[in-house]
Amino acid sequence: ADYESIQSFVNADQSRTDVVCVCSPNALHVRHAVELIQAGYHCVVEKPMGLSSEAARSLVKVAEQASKQVYVVMQNRYSPASKWPKSLVENNVLGDIYSVQVNCYWNRDERYYKPNSWHGSKELDGGSIYTQFSHFVDLLYWCFGPLENFSGRMFNFNHQDLTEFEDSGNIYFDFQSGGVGQFNFSTSCYAKNLESSITILAENATLKIGGQYMDQVLHAEFKDSDIKMPEQNKSSFGPYKGNASNHRLLIDNVVRSLTLGESPDTSAQEGLAVVEIIEKMYNLAT
């Protein structure tokens, strides 16, 4: 997380590494990635790519000028629960989208927000949407396209002594391609995560993927009855569980992109788009 450590790494890197992963606190992602790109490296940047669209845009510009690739860690795109609605939209199985609702009701208590940690700091963490729920913002964008016309409310129910920002919120928006959306989130659940789910009402289908970790098809009814269900894919990470990390699949894409010229699955432009959406959620929620 220390700025000087980047220079130390660059000075000590005798093997000439090609790609460096940036896993520092959120607010340092852009600064560290820019320094590495200017030193000649491609970068894999943990989500969120930055804590402001201005900062994220500057990273995109630096990478383009240096002809270097930036990949953003959106590993949940590889999970069956994310790939399935994406494929349904791409193949026009759903028809017109009427309404999409994402609910993320999680627990993040003193086990997570430890004293003197960057987690919970407005300056370094940025907020619960950036750190906890940006994958679900990416899911909305990746599956259904750009979001607009935001409104909503945010609250801090029980994290006043743990964080410098909200722990819950209700955000409303429209999809540019048609249909409306709602994003409800909280880190205030007692003891453990309750739900991560997406409900889609569409012209040709109604479906809900849910459970604690969005890994179960809870309801699926299609006009076309011959629809293949997604497989399950989950892991355990101590008190906080979820979909399998799938980071290896992201790194596989990085390698193929740089050696075979394949398109990045998680490009800098898409990382920027997610930051822009989250920024609007914060700016326009009242």
Disulfide bonds with the S-S distance in Angstrom:
none
